[in-house]
């Protein structure tokens, strides 16, 4: 095997520019696969962390009458808080509403939350510290679309427990910056006790947010959703992005492997005398096949070395500084940070190296099989078979 590697290396180096063009294309495919998958993994990790910190916590417990995909269930989708079973849970009450900033009309989902909670990163302390009659906080996206800022008073209309419309001015006491649009777009957060007071729904909640580490217990009239259930839609989006992105690096890999295959076919065609000499000197046909297969797989080894030399400083820089995401991409309803830090894990790198080496070895072996059928006498004469 050592001799095979030595001969393969000499033959590749002797091929000159042709060898290094193949190596370069394969190295680009190698770097592209790692970069793209590292970017997607970094996005996934950040999105999961942000979703858990800002929205999910340790899971949600939803009232059985509430369906998150059906806004018509908000009116009746609530139930009484079971205080003896709600330890470690943060109650949230949902109501539909409308705000009228500067004569304009915007629909809003009003969410009442316990101002003393520390499960989510939503800055409810601003509600607790405010002296306003009806304090409220909103996210940066809703503030931008409604053109509201801290200190503004705006008329808000809602329905009470009987379905009767009521209205009053609320004061925007804070605007939070979150990467999670599902707690921001079209939503107004206020103290749950104040929402109880203005709607008459005393001690009622639409859902609970569980603390991290919460152990689910059966609660009559309520349905527990784990973090995995709540993150499933995000996971499906990430998987679809990976699947669509794989087309790009499959195309690059195809070009590189086709070049290796073509080089091997041409090499076997032009080196028949050399092959006949090897067999005449005592090498078996299997050993000669192995020699040409190793020679083809050396492209992947050289490409891995070249990719490592180029990739370590490049990926190290990107992992430290991150990749900026345009603002338009952050307004698509998907959790995504304004800067994504790719995650280049050891598993990703090793699996890519194995994929590159295994693919090039298979592609090199396919044309090399013809050597086993060669007549050494005709090969020495350079005759085409």
DACORVEN-V827674 format. One record per residue. N is the residue number from 1. D_FIRST is the distance of its C-alpha to the first C-alpha in Angstrom with 2 decimals. Layout:
n	d_first
N	D_FIRST
N	D_FIRST
This chain:
n	d_first
1	0.00
2	3.82
3	5.38
4	4.97
5	6.37
6	8.70
7	9.95
8	10.43
9	12.29
10	14.39
11	15.32
12	16.40
13	18.37
14	19.88
15	21.18
16	23.43
17	25.85
18	24.47
19	21.22
20	23.29
21	25.79
22	23.25
23	21.89
24	25.53
25	26.61
26	23.79
27	24.64
28	28.30
29	27.60
30	25.67
31	28.65
32	31.20
33	29.92
34	29.96
35	33.30
36	35.09
37	34.07
38	34.82
39	38.21
40	39.05
41	38.04
42	40.14
43	43.04
44	42.79
45	42.78
46	45.73
47	47.66
48	47.32
49	48.46
50	51.36
51	52.45
52	52.49
53	54.40
54	56.92
55	57.47
56	55.78
57	55.91
58	55.04
59	56.12
60	59.32
61	62.15
62	64.04
63	67.47
64	67.41
65	69.82
66	67.58
67	64.88
68	62.81
69	62.37
70	66.13
71	68.41
72	71.50
73	70.67
74	71.09
75	74.89
76	74.87
77	71.35
78	72.28
79	73.45
80	75.00
81	72.95
82	72.57
83	72.86
84	72.18
85	68.79
86	67.78
87	66.61
88	63.57
89	64.25
90	65.47
91	67.97
92	68.06
93	70.82
94	70.43
95	73.34
96	73.61
97	75.42
98	76.21
99	76.70
100	78.92
101	77.89
102	80.28
103	81.59
104	78.18
105	76.93
106	73.52
107	72.54
108	71.10
109	69.67
110	71.50
111	69.58
112	71.37
113	69.22
114	70.04
115	70.45
116	69.38
117	65.97
118	62.78
119	60.25
120	59.71
121	59.48
122	62.44
123	64.93
124	67.74
125	69.15
126	70.67
127	72.67
128	73.78
129	74.93
130	76.76
131	80.56
132	80.65
133	82.44
134	79.47
135	76.35
136	73.19
137	69.72
138	67.55
139	64.07
140	63.33
141	62.77
142	66.08
143	67.84
144	66.61
145	67.65
146	71.02
147	71.60
148	72.52
149	72.15
150	72.90
151	76.66
152	77.46
153	79.77
154	79.29
155	81.14
156	79.21
157	80.35
158	79.21
159	80.40
160	81.75
161	81.39
162	84.09
163	82.50
164	85.15
165	84.16
166	84.66
167	83.82
168	83.78
169	82.30
170	79.03
171	77.78
172	74.22
173	73.44
174	69.72
175	66.86
176	63.37
177	60.07
178	57.51
179	54.42
180	55.47
181	57.81
182	58.91
183	61.03
184	62.29
185	63.21
186	66.78
187	67.17
188	69.76
189	69.36
190	72.48
191	73.63
192	73.70
193	77.12
194	78.55
195	77.11
196	78.68
197	81.96
198	82.16
199	80.99
200	82.69
201	79.47
202	79.88
203	76.91
204	75.01
205	71.33
206	69.09
207	65.90
208	64.50
209	61.43
210	59.82
211	58.53
212	54.82
213	54.23
214	57.20
215	57.26
216	58.69
217	61.94
218	63.92
219	66.78
220	69.28
221	69.50
222	66.24
223	62.65
224	59.65
225	56.68
226	53.57
227	51.50
228	48.81
229	51.50
230	52.92
231	49.57
232	48.44
233	49.82
234	47.98
235	44.72
236	45.24
237	45.86
238	42.64
239	40.66
240	42.34
241	41.50
242	37.83
243	37.94
244	39.73
245	37.49
246	34.35
247	35.60
248	35.13
249	31.50
250	30.64
251	32.18
252	30.14
253	26.89
254	27.95
255	28.53
256	25.16
257	23.24
258	25.52
259	24.75
260	20.98
261	21.74
262	24.17
263	21.87
264	19.17
265	21.99
266	23.44
267	20.21
268	19.63
269	23.36
270	23.50
271	20.39
272	21.30
273	21.83
274	18.36
275	16.98
276	19.49
277	18.48
278	14.81
279	16.29
280	19.01
281	16.77
282	15.44
283	12.47
284	13.39
285	14.48
286	12.16
287	9.06
288	11.10
289	12.02
290	8.59
291	8.30
292	11.76
293	11.41
294	8.87
295	11.42
296	14.18
297	13.04
298	12.82
299	16.56
300	17.08
301	15.31
302	17.48
303	20.39
304	20.12
305	20.26
306	23.14
307	24.85
308	24.69
309	26.27
310	28.96
311	29.43
312	30.05
313	33.28
314	34.38
315	33.99
316	35.35
317	38.43
318	38.99
319	38.67
320	41.31
321	43.77
322	43.34
323	44.05
324	47.72
325	48.95
326	51.96
327	55.16
328	55.44
329	52.24
330	53.76
331	56.78
332	55.05
333	55.84
334	52.30
335	51.50
336	49.72
337	50.05
338	51.09
339	47.88
340	44.61
341	41.97
342	38.52
343	36.46
344	32.80
345	31.52
346	28.14
347	27.88
348	28.54
349	25.97
350	23.13
351	24.08
352	24.15
353	20.70
354	19.34
355	21.51
356	20.33
357	16.56
358	17.18
359	19.66
360	17.69
361	14.71
362	17.40
363	19.19
364	16.25
365	15.55
366	19.26
367	19.74
368	16.43
369	17.92
370	20.37
371	17.94
372	18.17
373	21.90
374	21.96
375	23.86
376	22.01
377	25.50
378	26.65
379	23.41
380	24.02
381	27.55
382	26.49
383	28.54
384	28.27
385	27.66
